[in-house]
């Protein structure tokens, strides 16, 4: 082999275990000094062309067979840093998944490619077939052949050797460009042009006048249109006459271009805030990785500590990363960050368009912004020289990814913190038991904020027994106490926040004549009634059907809605409080871009008297005029099939209670329940996290749950119920035969929802204490899963699952 030959080790876009390792490719000579690790390339793989990520470049290869060459280079610079390449490999090992999926998760959607198949004629094709299928075209797409009903014939021609099927990669990357104008004539020359223009050519006269004022400076076509009403047609006419030249210039999409923020000066920290800040600050200065739990009651000023820590990192020319659990929290956090740091902030979240997210990502990548804020996937923000990583509301389950790779942002944050040797701050009023236990054991350092910054006591919480309301024939969703409190609050021109953690109008519809319940045809769940668009919807597979007029079983017309969602509560509010302005915040009302911001603006500007929503309104929102909080039904999360149900209920009530009385006015909270004696509700009423923690830890220890043991959930799905169950038993047998010490196997059992999208689900829970000890048997199961996958038996592994549904 030639000494100057270079080779690339490439992870290919084929998510199977057999290829979950780098393949060697020759780097063509024209790219020999250009291709670097982290770039995307196009490579031949079998009969097709696929995307690949270069993970290493070297001057030699250990492969003794003939190697293929890279077909194309898709980037002018690496899209993954060496840090991300290392992290991807680590995640694939820890989560029992594929490196390619980890790499794909780290980049914006516009850096992912589409694959298309095309038919191309071979030299052996007959003249008739060439004319019939291709004419003057070089290729015909698979989709076009299918639409024109030519697919079967072309496949026959492929078998006959007249055509071939080739694969194409279509890069989605689009850089937004805008037209700009560069004057070509000086002032005197333009005067000469102006003197020769006809009086009727008013637009050309306006264009020449603008060019004279520009004095050689460039201007955008958009500005010419906005300020002088000069169209592109007029500009092109000027170009043809030689007055100017039109060129394209990259224009970054700014999703917050219209955001008006006031410059916010740092606030004076209270003693507890100052102590927390002073403890973390030295670690930023000395490049020390340590994990801190900042446990502060709601309204204690955790955000101000975050902002001042970010400023400290920026003062040292380091970057910062701040995660929030919900998109709904992003607008308020963006307001504060932009007010403090201006354009140094880039925002990454799923409600941005693909183009906006790509441009925000590039701002960070190119060092045009140094502070990233966003939800879960922002943990992969392309930041170098990190000085601080902060996860707000660290207990939230939304930080766990529900599909492969099933990472937890908190664990990735700790890995990146160790890589950059910087502190990681986990903030919460109600830390997850795992985090609180690690702080107690000295793995993390715990810092506390026990007082609200407004010096007020935490709001008074009253638990309302809805069984008594039922006895008194009150069938509204509002107890008499809550109804009276809302009336009094509105009379004082203060605002109300109401939470029900269930969207839609009703949980299900039942025929009162024969008992038939309208169920999803694809899943073992009832359909949820949505009144706004008069539909029944499945919240698992997305199946939708029109609101029924009669029963399909008995043709009866006595259909009754049961259960309650936010739509139904909204209707009751309008009936009980007709003068009040109500806004609803749930997944149905916040689908459109900017909808979160619009709803929150209405609350901030006092255009809404009542904010009604699901759990997305429970976190982080800060409106001083909200003095009353009502939790319509605290039981919705209390009896879910999840050992964390009590913890999540306690956290939700505490977080929601924290929305009341954040300004100068005192707050009050009403928690409606049919289980008023439950310990999670009683400890939430007393704002006593520490007693709840101690009580819940005893229960977890007794039942061998986290944080005393770790769990891996192995889920099997298949369209045939018996096949799925047989495979689940095979997994149990493999785990038993491995006989790893200090492990326990539960199941197989049917998943809480047995069928989703016509697939039957079974699960095996594997409890363990030593991660290294179980790695070999889980690698074996992962490899077996590849064999089963050929028969459409899907096995999913979830390390430390947050949900068991």
C-alpha positions in Angstrom: 0.0 0.0 0.0 1.2 3.5 -0.8 2.6 5.3 2.2 0.6 8.5 1.6 -2.7 6.6 1.6 -5.1 7.6 4.4 -8.0 5.7 5.9 -11.2 6.6 7.8 -12.9 4.5 10.4 -16.6 5.0 9.9 -19.7 4.2 11.9 -22.4 3.5 9.3 -26.1 4.3 9.5 -27.2 0.7 9.8 -28.5 0.2 13.4 -27.7 -3.5 13.9 -25.3 -5.2 16.4 -23.3 -6.8 13.5 -22.2 -3.4 12.3 -22.1 -1.5 15.6 -18.4 -0.9 15.1 -16.2 1.2 12.8 -15.5 0.1 9.2 -12.4 1.1 7.3 -12.7 3.1 4.1 -10.1 4.6 1.8 -10.1 8.4 1.8 -9.7 9.5 -1.9 -6.6 11.6 -2.5 -8.6 14.8 -3.1 -9.9 14.6 0.5 -6.9 13.1 2.1 -6.0 16.3 4.1 -9.6 17.4 4.6 -11.5 14.5 6.2 -11.4 14.6 10.0 -13.2 12.8 12.8 -16.7 14.0 13.4 -17.6 14.6 9.7 -20.5 12.9 7.9 -19.6 11.0 4.8 -21.4 8.9 2.2 -20.0 5.4 1.9 -20.9 2.2 -0.1 -22.2 -0.5 2.2 -23.3 -3.7 0.5 -25.4 -2.8 -2.5 -26.3 0.7 -1.2 -24.9 4.0 -0.2 -25.3 5.1 3.4 -24.5 7.9 5.7 -21.6 7.4 8.1 -19.7 9.3 10.8 -15.9 9.4 10.7 -14.7 8.4 14.2 -11.0 8.1 13.4 -8.5 8.9 10.6 -5.2 7.0 10.3 -2.3 6.3 7.8 -2.7 2.6 7.9 -5.4 -0.1 8.0 -5.3 -3.6 9.6 -7.9 -4.9 7.1 -6.2 -7.3 4.6 -9.0 -7.4 2.1 -9.7 -4.8 -0.6 -11.3 -1.7 0.9 -13.9 0.6 -0.6 -13.5 4.4 -0.9 -15.6 7.1 0.6 -18.1 8.3 -2.0 -18.8 11.8 -0.8 -18.0 14.2 2.1 -21.2 15.9 3.4 -19.6 18.5 5.7 -17.0 21.3 5.4 -16.2 20.8 9.2 -16.9 18.2 11.8 -20.5 18.1 13.1 -19.4 16.1 16.2 -16.5 17.0 18.4 -14.1 14.5 19.9 -16.1 14.8 23.1 -19.3 13.8 21.4 -17.7 10.9 19.6 -16.4 9.6 23.0 -19.8 10.2 24.6 -21.6 8.4 21.8 -19.5 5.3 22.3 -20.0 5.4 26.0 -23.8 5.8 25.8 -24.1 2.9 23.3 -22.3 0.7 25.9 -24.2 1.9 28.9 -27.7 1.9 27.3 -27.2 -1.3 25.2 -27.9 0.5 22.0 -26.2 1.5 18.7 -23.5 4.1 18.3 -25.2 5.5 15.2 -28.4 6.2 17.1 -26.4 8.1 19.8 -24.6 10.2 17.1 -27.9 10.9 15.3 -29.4 12.1 18.6 -26.6 14.7 19.1 -27.2 16.6 15.9 -30.1 18.8 14.6 -32.6 17.3 12.3 -31.3 19.3 9.3 -28.0 17.3 9.6 -29.9 14.0 9.2 -30.3 12.6 5.7 -33.1 11.2 3.7 -32.5 7.9 1.8 -34.1 7.4 -1.6 -34.0 4.5 -4.1 -33.8 5.1 -7.8 -33.9 2.9 -10.9 -31.0 3.5 -13.4 -30.8 2.0 -16.9 -27.9 -0.3 -17.6 -26.1 -0.5 -21.1 -28.1 -3.7 -21.7 -31.5 -2.0 -21.6 -33.6 -2.3 -24.8 -34.4 0.9 -26.8 -38.1 0.3 -26.2 -37.7 0.1 -22.4 -35.3 3.1 -22.4 -38.0 5.2 -24.1 -40.9 3.8 -22.1 -39.5 4.2 -18.6 -36.6 6.8 -18.9 -36.9 8.7 -22.1 -34.3 11.5 -21.6 -34.1 11.0 -17.8 -31.0 9.5 -16.2 -33.0 7.8 -13.4 -36.5 7.2 -12.1 -37.3 7.4 -8.3 -38.8 4.4 -6.6 -41.7 6.5 -5.4 -42.4 7.8 -8.9 -42.4 4.3 -10.3 -44.8 3.2 -7.6 -47.2 6.1 -8.3 -47.1 5.4 -12.0 -47.7 1.6 -11.3 -44.4 0.8 -13.0 -42.7 -0.8 -10.0 -43.5 -4.4 -10.8 -42.3 -4.1 -14.4 -39.1 -2.3 -13.4 -38.3 -5.0 -10.8 -38.7 -7.6 -13.6 -36.3 -5.5 -15.7 -33.9 -5.5 -12.8 -34.0 -9.3 -12.6 -33.4 -9.4 -16.4 -30.3 -7.2 -16.0 -31.7 -4.2 -17.9 -31.9 -1.8 -14.9 -30.2 -1.5 -11.5 -31.5 -0.1 -8.1 -29.2 2.5 -6.6 -29.5 4.4 -3.3 -29.2 8.1 -3.0 -28.6 10.3 0.1 -30.3 13.6 0.3 -28.8 16.0 2.8 -31.5 18.0 4.5 -29.1 20.8 5.5 -30.3 24.1 4.3 -28.6 27.4 5.1 -30.9 30.3 4.9 -29.7 33.0 2.5 -30.9 36.5 1.8 -30.4 38.8 -1.2 -28.1 41.8 -0.7 -27.2 44.7 -3.0 -23.8 46.1 -3.7 -23.7 49.5 -5.6 -21.3 49.5 -8.6 -21.4 53.2 -9.4 -20.0 56.2 -7.5 -22.1 59.3 -6.6 -21.2 61.2 -9.8 -22.0 58.3 -12.1 -25.4 57.8 -10.4 -26.1 61.5 -10.8 -25.5 61.0 -14.6 -27.9 58.0 -14.6 -30.5 59.9 -12.7 -30.5 62.8 -15.2 -31.2 60.4 -18.1 -34.2 58.6 -16.5 -37.7 59.2 -17.8 -40.0 61.1 -15.5 -42.4 58.1 -15.5 -39.8 55.7 -14.2 -40.5 56.6 -10.5 -39.3 53.3 -9.0 -36.0 53.4 -10.9 -35.6 57.0 -9.7 -36.2 55.8 -6.1 -33.6 53.0 -6.5 -31.0 55.4 -7.9 -31.6 57.9 -5.0 -31.1 55.1 -2.4 -27.9 54.0 -4.2 -26.6 57.5 -4.0 -27.4 57.7 -0.2 -25.7 54.4 0.3 -22.4 55.8 -0.9 -21.1 52.3 -1.8 -22.4 50.5 1.3 -24.3 47.2 0.9 -27.9 46.8 1.8 -30.3 43.9 2.0 -33.2 43.5 -0.5 -35.5 43.0 2.5 -34.6 46.4 3.8 -35.1 48.0 0.4 -38.6 46.5 0.3 -39.5 47.5 3.9 -38.1 51.0 3.9 -38.5 52.1 0.3 -41.0 49.7 -1.2 -38.5 48.6 -3.9 -39.4 45.2 -5.3 -36.9 42.5 -6.4 -38.1 43.2 -10.0 -36.9 46.8 -9.8 -33.6 45.7 -8.2 -33.0 43.1 -10.9 -33.6 45.8 -13.5 -30.9 48.0 -11.9 -28.6 45.0 -12.0 -29.1 44.5 -15.7 -28.3 48.2 -16.3 -25.0 47.8 -14.4 -25.9 50.1 -11.4 -25.6 47.3 -8.8 -24.9 43.6 -8.3 -27.1 41.2 -6.3 -25.4 38.6 -4.1 -26.5 36.0 -1.6 -25.5 36.3 2.1 -26.2 33.8 4.9 -28.9 35.0 7.2 -29.3 33.3 10.6 -32.9 32.4 11.6 -33.6 34.0 15.0 -36.6 32.5 16.7 -36.5 35.3 19.3 -36.0 38.2 17.0 -39.3 39.8 18.2 -38.6 39.2 21.8 -38.5 42.5 23.8 -36.3 42.1 26.9 -35.2 44.7 29.4 -31.6 44.6 30.6 -31.7 42.9 34.0 -29.0 43.7 36.5 -27.9 41.0 38.9 -29.8 41.0 42.2 -28.2 41.2 45.6 -28.1 37.6 46.9 -29.6 36.8 50.2 -27.4 35.0 52.8 -28.4 31.5 51.8 -28.1 32.2 48.1 -24.7 33.8 48.7 -23.5 30.8 50.6 -24.6 28.4 47.8 -22.9 30.7 45.2 -19.7 31.0 47.2 -19.5 27.2 47.6 -19.8 26.5 43.8 -17.8 29.4 42.5 -14.3 28.0 43.4 -15.0 24.9 41.4 -15.5 27.0 38.3 -12.2 28.8 38.9 -10.2 25.7 39.6 -11.6 23.4 36.9 -13.0 21.0 39.5 -15.8 18.5 38.7 -18.3 18.1 41.6 -22.0 17.6 41.6 -24.1 19.9 43.8 -27.7 19.5 44.8 -29.2 22.9 45.2 -32.3 22.1 47.2 -34.4 25.2 47.7 -38.1 25.7 48.5 -40.3 27.2 45.7 -39.6 30.9 45.3 -36.3 30.7 47.1 -34.3 32.3 44.2 -32.6 29.3 42.7 -32.8 31.0 39.2 -30.8 34.0 40.4 -28.1 31.7 41.7 -28.0 30.0 38.3 -27.7 33.3 36.5 -24.8 34.5 38.7 -23.0 31.2 38.3 -23.3 31.5 34.5 -22.0 35.1 34.7 -19.0 33.8 36.7 -18.3 31.2 34.0 -18.5 33.8 31.2 -16.2 36.1 33.1 -13.6 33.4 32.8 -14.4 33.0 29.1 -16.1 29.6 29.7 -19.4 28.4 28.3 -22.6 27.4 30.2 -25.4 25.0 29.7 -28.8 25.3 31.4 -31.6 22.7 31.1 -35.2 23.1 31.9 -37.7 20.2 31.9 -40.5 21.6 29.8 -40.7 23.7 26.6 -43.4 25.8 28.5 -40.7 27.0 30.9 -38.3 28.1 28.2 -39.9 31.5 27.3 -39.6 32.7 30.9 -36.1 31.4 31.3 -35.2 32.9 27.9 -36.5 36.3 29.0 -34.3 36.2 32.0 -31.2 35.0 30.2 -31.6 37.3 27.2 -32.2 40.2 29.6 -28.9 39.4 31.4 -26.7 38.0 28.6 -28.3 39.3 25.3 -27.3 37.6 22.1 -24.8 35.4 23.9 -27.7 33.0 24.5 -28.8 30.3 22.1 -32.1 28.4 22.6 -32.6 24.7 21.7 -36.0 23.1 22.0 -38.5 21.1 19.9 -40.9 23.9 19.1 -38.4 25.7 17.0 -38.5 25.0 13.3 -35.8 22.7 12.0 -34.1 25.7 10.4 -34.2 27.8 13.6 -32.8 25.0 15.7 -30.1 24.3 13.2 -29.0 28.0 13.2 -29.1 28.2 17.0 -27.0 25.0 17.1 -24.5 26.6 14.7 -24.3 29.7 16.8 -23.0 27.6 19.6 -20.8 25.5 17.3 -19.1 28.5 15.9 -18.7 30.4 19.2 -21.2 33.1 18.3 -23.2 32.3 21.5 -21.7 30.7 24.6 -24.8 30.0 26.7 -27.2 27.2 25.8 -30.7 26.9 27.3 -33.3 24.3 26.4 -35.0 21.0 27.2 -33.6 17.4 27.4 -31.7 17.1 24.1 -29.9 20.4 24.8 -27.6 18.4 26.9 -25.7 17.6 23.7 -25.3 21.3 22.8 -21.9 21.8 20.9 -20.2 23.8 23.6 -16.4 23.7 24.3 -14.7 24.7 27.5 -17.8 24.3 29.7 -17.6 26.2 33.0 -21.0 25.1 34.5 -23.9 22.8 33.7 -27.2 23.4 35.5 -30.3 21.2 35.5 -33.3 23.0 36.8 -36.1 20.9 38.4 -33.8 17.9 38.2 -36.4 15.5 39.5 -38.6 15.8 36.4 -39.2 12.6 34.4 -39.0 14.5 31.1 -35.3 14.5 31.4 -35.4 10.7 30.5 -35.7 9.9 26.8 -38.5 7.4 26.1 -37.1 6.0 22.8 -33.6 4.8 21.8 -31.1 5.9 22.9 -32.9 6.0 26.3 -30.5 8.4 28.1 -31.2 10.5 31.1 -30.0 14.0 30.7 -28.8 14.1 34.3 -26.3 11.2 33.7 -25.1 12.8 30.5 -24.6 16.1 32.3 -22.4 14.3 34.9 -20.4 12.7 32.1 -19.8 16.1 30.4 -19.1 17.7 33.7 -16.3 15.2 34.3 -15.0 15.6 30.8 -14.7 19.4 31.1 -13.8 19.2 34.8 -16.6 21.7 35.7 -19.3 21.7 38.4 -22.8 20.3 37.7 -25.7 21.9 39.7 -29.0 19.9 40.1 -31.7 22.3 41.3 -35.1 21.3 42.8 -37.5 22.0 45.7 -38.3 18.3 45.6 -35.2 16.3 44.5 -35.6 12.8 43.1 -35.0 10.2 45.9 -32.0 9.0 43.9 -30.4 12.5 44.0 -31.3 13.2 47.6 -29.9 9.8 48.7 -26.6 10.4 46.8 -26.3 13.8 48.6 -26.9 12.1 51.9 -24.2 9.5 51.1 -21.7 12.2 50.2 -21.6 11.5 46.5 -23.1 14.9 45.8 -22.8 18.0 48.0 -26.2 19.4 49.2 -26.8 23.1 49.5 -30.1 24.4 50.8 -32.3 27.5 50.4 -35.0 27.3 53.1 -36.6 30.7 52.7 -38.5 32.5 50.0 -36.9 35.7 48.6 -40.1 37.7 49.4 -39.7 36.6 53.0 -43.3 35.3 53.0 -44.2 31.9 54.4 -45.0 29.1 52.0 -48.7 29.2 51.0 -51.3 27.6 53.2 -52.4 24.2 51.7 -55.9 22.8 52.4 -56.8 19.3 51.5 -60.5 19.0 50.4 -62.2 15.6 50.7 -64.2 15.2 47.5 -66.1 12.2 49.1 -67.9 14.8 51.2 -68.7 16.9 48.1 -70.3 13.8 46.5 -72.4 13.1 49.6 -73.7 16.7 49.4 -74.6 16.1 45.7 -72.0 18.5 44.4 -71.1 16.9 41.0 -69.0 19.8 39.7 -65.2 19.4 39.5 -64.9 22.3 42.0 -65.5 21.8 45.7 -67.6 24.4 47.4 -64.4 25.7 49.2 -62.5 26.1 46.0 -65.4 27.7 44.2 -65.8 30.3 47.0 -62.0 30.9 47.0 -62.0 31.5 43.2 -64.9 34.0 43.6 -63.1 35.9 46.3 -59.7 35.9 44.4 -61.3 37.2 41.2 -63.2 39.9 43.2 -59.8 41.2 44.5 -58.5 41.3 40.8 -56.0 38.6 41.6 -55.3 35.5 39.4 -55.9 31.8 39.8 -54.0 28.8 38.6 -55.8 25.5 38.3 -54.2 22.1 37.4 -55.7 18.9 36.2 -53.1 16.4 34.9 -55.3 15.0 32.2 -56.1 16.7 28.8 -59.2 16.2 26.7 -62.9 16.5 27.7 -63.7 13.0 29.1 -61.7 9.8 29.7 -64.1 7.6 27.9 -67.6 7.3 26.4 -69.9 4.4 27.4 -73.3 3.3 26.0 -75.8 3.3 28.8 -78.0 0.8 27.0 -75.5 -2.1 26.5 -72.4 -1.0 28.4 -70.1 -0.7 25.3 -67.0 1.5 25.8 -65.5 3.1 22.8 -61.9 1.7 22.6 -59.0 2.3 20.3 -58.9 -0.4 17.5 -55.1 -0.6 17.8 -54.5 -0.4 21.6 -56.1 -1.8 24.8 -57.2 1.7 26.0 -60.4 3.6 25.8 -60.6 6.6 23.5 -60.5 10.1 25.0 -63.2 12.5 24.1 -62.1 15.9 22.8 -64.9 18.4 22.5 -63.0 21.2 20.7 -62.7 19.3 17.5 -65.6 16.8 18.2 -63.4 13.7 18.1 -62.3 10.6 20.0 -58.6 10.2 20.2 -56.1 7.6 21.4 -53.2 9.3 23.2 -50.9 6.3 22.5 -51.1 5.6 18.8 -52.8 8.8 17.6 -56.0 7.0 16.2 -58.8 9.6 15.7 -62.4 9.2 14.9 -65.5 11.4 14.8 -67.6 11.8 18.0 -70.2 9.0 17.7 -73.9 9.6 17.4 -75.0 6.1 18.4 -73.6 2.8 19.8 -72.0 0.5 17.1 -73.1 -2.6 19.2 -76.8 -2.0 20.0 -77.4 1.2 17.9 -78.5 2.9 21.1 -78.3 6.7 21.4 -77.8 7.0 25.2 -74.0 7.7 25.2 -72.5 9.1 28.4 -69.1 10.7 28.9 -67.1 9.7 32.1 -64.1 11.1 33.7 -62.7 14.6 33.3 -60.1 16.4 31.2 -59.0 20.0 31.0 -61.5 20.7 28.2 -64.4 19.8 30.5 -63.0 21.8 33.4 -62.7 24.8 31.1 -66.4 24.4 30.2 -67.3 24.3 33.9 -65.2 27.4 34.6 -67.1 29.3 31.9 -70.4 28.1 33.4 -69.5 29.0 37.1 -67.4 32.1 36.4 -68.8 33.6 33.2 -67.1 37.0 33.7 -63.6 35.4 34.1 -61.1 35.2 31.2 -59.6 31.7 31.2 -56.7 30.4 29.2 -55.9 26.6 28.9 -52.4 25.2 28.6 -52.1 21.6 27.6 -50.7 19.5 24.7 -53.7 20.4 22.6 -53.4 24.2 23.0 -49.6 24.4 22.8 -48.9 22.5 19.6 -48.3 25.6 17.5 -45.0 27.4 17.5 -45.0 30.3 20.0 -48.2 29.1 21.7 -46.6 28.7 25.1 -45.3 32.3 24.9 -48.7 33.7 23.9 -50.5 32.0 26.7 -48.0 33.1 29.3 -48.0 36.6 28.0 -51.8 36.8 28.6 -51.2 35.7 32.2 -48.3 38.2 32.6 -50.3 41.1 31.1 -53.4 40.3 33.3 -55.5 39.5 30.2 -56.3 36.1 31.8 -57.9 35.7 35.2 -57.6 31.9 35.4 -54.8 29.8 34.0 -55.9 26.2 33.6 -53.5 23.5 32.6 -51.9 20.1 33.0 -48.6 19.5 34.9 -46.8 21.8 32.4 -48.0 24.8 34.5 -46.6 23.4 37.7 -43.0 24.1 37.1 -41.0 27.3 37.2 -43.7 29.8 36.3 -43.4 33.0 38.2 -46.5 35.3 38.2 -46.7 37.5 41.3 -50.4 38.1 40.9 -51.3 34.4 41.1 -52.5 34.0 44.7 -54.7 31.0 44.5 -53.8 27.5 43.2 -56.3 24.7 42.9 -55.4 21.1 42.1 -58.6 19.7 40.7 -57.8 16.0 41.3 -54.6 15.0 43.1 -55.4 11.3 42.6 -54.7 11.2 38.8 -51.0 10.2 39.4 -51.3 8.5 42.8 -52.2 5.0 41.7 -50.4 4.6 38.5 -48.5 1.3 38.1 -45.2 2.8 39.1 -43.3 2.6 42.4 -42.5 6.3 41.9 -46.3 7.3 41.9 -46.3 8.7 45.5 -43.0 10.6 44.9 -44.3 12.1 41.6 -47.6 13.1 43.3 -45.8 14.7 46.2 -43.5 16.6 43.8 -46.4 17.7 41.6 -48.4 19.1 44.5 -45.4 20.8 46.0 -44.4 22.4 42.6 -47.9 23.5 41.9 -48.4 24.9 45.3 -45.2 27.0 44.7 -47.0 28.9 42.0 -49.1 30.7 44.7 -48.0 33.8 46.6 -44.7 34.5 44.7 -45.2 38.3 44.9 -46.1 40.5 47.8 -49.5 39.0 48.3 -50.0 35.8 50.3 -51.0 32.6 48.6 -53.4 29.7 49.3 -53.7 26.3 47.8 -56.6 23.8 47.6 -55.9 20.1 46.9 -59.0 18.1 46.0 -58.8 14.3 46.5 -60.7 11.2 47.3 -57.8 9.9 49.4 -57.1 12.7 51.9 -55.2 10.5 54.3 -52.5 9.4 51.8 -49.1 10.2 53.2 -47.9 11.9 50.0 -50.7 14.5 50.3 -50.3 15.0 54.0 -46.5 15.7 53.7 -47.2 18.0 50.7 -49.8 19.9 52.8 -47.1 20.4 55.5 -44.4 21.4 52.9 -42.3 18.7 54.5 -40.0 17.1 52.0 -37.6 15.6 54.5 -40.3 13.6 56.3 -41.7 12.5 53.0 -38.1 11.4 51.9 -37.6 9.4 55.1 -41.0 7.7 54.9 -40.7 6.9 51.2 -37.1 5.6 51.6 -38.3 3.0 54.2 -40.9 1.8 51.7 -38.4 1.6 48.9 -35.9 -0.4 51.0 -38.6 -2.8 52.1 -39.7 -3.5 48.5 -36.2 -3.5 46.9 -36.8 -0.4 44.8 -34.4 2.4 43.6 -32.3 3.9 45.0 -31.5 0.7 47.0 -31.3 -1.4 43.8 -31.0 -0.6 40.1 -33.5 -1.7 37.5 -33.4 -2.6 33.8 -36.7 -3.1 32.1 -36.7 -5.5 29.2 -39.8 -5.1 27.0 -40.8 -7.6 24.3 -43.4 -6.6 21.6 -44.9 -8.6 18.8 -48.2 -8.7 16.8 -48.8 -12.3 18.1 -49.4 -12.4 21.8 -48.1 -16.0 22.3 -44.9 -15.3 20.4 -44.2 -12.2 22.5 -44.8 -14.1 25.8 -42.6 -17.0 24.7 -39.7 -14.6 23.9 -40.2 -12.9 27.3 -39.8 -16.3 29.0 -36.6 -17.0 26.9 -35.2 -13.7 28.3 -36.1 -14.8 31.9 -34.4 -18.2 31.3 -31.2 -16.5 30.0 -31.1 -14.2 33.1 -31.6 -17.2 35.4 -28.9 -19.3 33.8 -26.4 -16.4 34.1 -27.1 -16.5 37.9 -25.4 -13.2 38.6 -25.2 -12.6 42.4 -27.4 -9.9 44.0 -29.9 -9.8 41.2 -33.6 -10.5 41.1 -35.9 -11.2 38.1 -39.6 -10.1 38.1 -41.9 -11.4 35.4 -42.5 -11.8 32.6 -45.8 -10.0 33.0 -48.1 -8.2 30.6 -47.3 -4.5 30.4 -49.8 -2.1 32.0 -51.3 -1.4 28.6 -51.1 -4.9 27.0 -51.5 -3.8 23.3 -50.4 -0.6 21.6 -50.6 0.0 17.9 -51.5 -3.7 17.4 -48.4 -4.9 19.2 -48.6 -7.0 22.4 -46.2 -5.9 25.1 -44.6 -8.0 27.9 -41.9 -7.0 30.3 -39.2 -8.5 32.5 -37.7 -6.4 35.3 -34.1 -7.1 36.3 -33.0 -5.8 39.6 -29.2 -5.6 40.3 -26.5 -3.9 42.4 -23.3 -4.3 40.4 -23.5 -2.9 36.9 -20.2 -4.6 35.7 -21.5 -8.0 36.8 -24.6 -7.9 34.6 -23.0 -6.4 31.5 -22.1 -9.8 29.9 -25.6 -11.3 30.1 -27.2 -8.2 28.8 -24.8 -8.0 25.9 -25.8 -11.6 25.1 -29.5 -10.7 25.2 -28.8 -7.6 23.0 -27.2 -9.9 20.4 -30.1 -12.4 20.6 -32.5 -9.5 20.1 -30.9 -8.9 16.7 -31.8 -12.5 15.7 -35.4 -12.1 17.0 -35.7 -8.8 15.3 -35.6 -10.6 11.9 -38.9 -12.2 12.9 -40.3 -8.8 13.9 -40.0 -9.6 17.6 -38.7 -6.4 19.2 -36.8 -6.3 22.4 -36.2 -2.9 24.2 -33.9 -2.4 27.1 -34.4 0.6 29.4 -31.8 1.3 32.0 -33.4 2.9 35.1 -36.9 3.4 33.6 -39.1 6.3 34.8 -42.3 4.7 33.5 -43.7 1.2 33.5 -46.7 1.8 31.3 
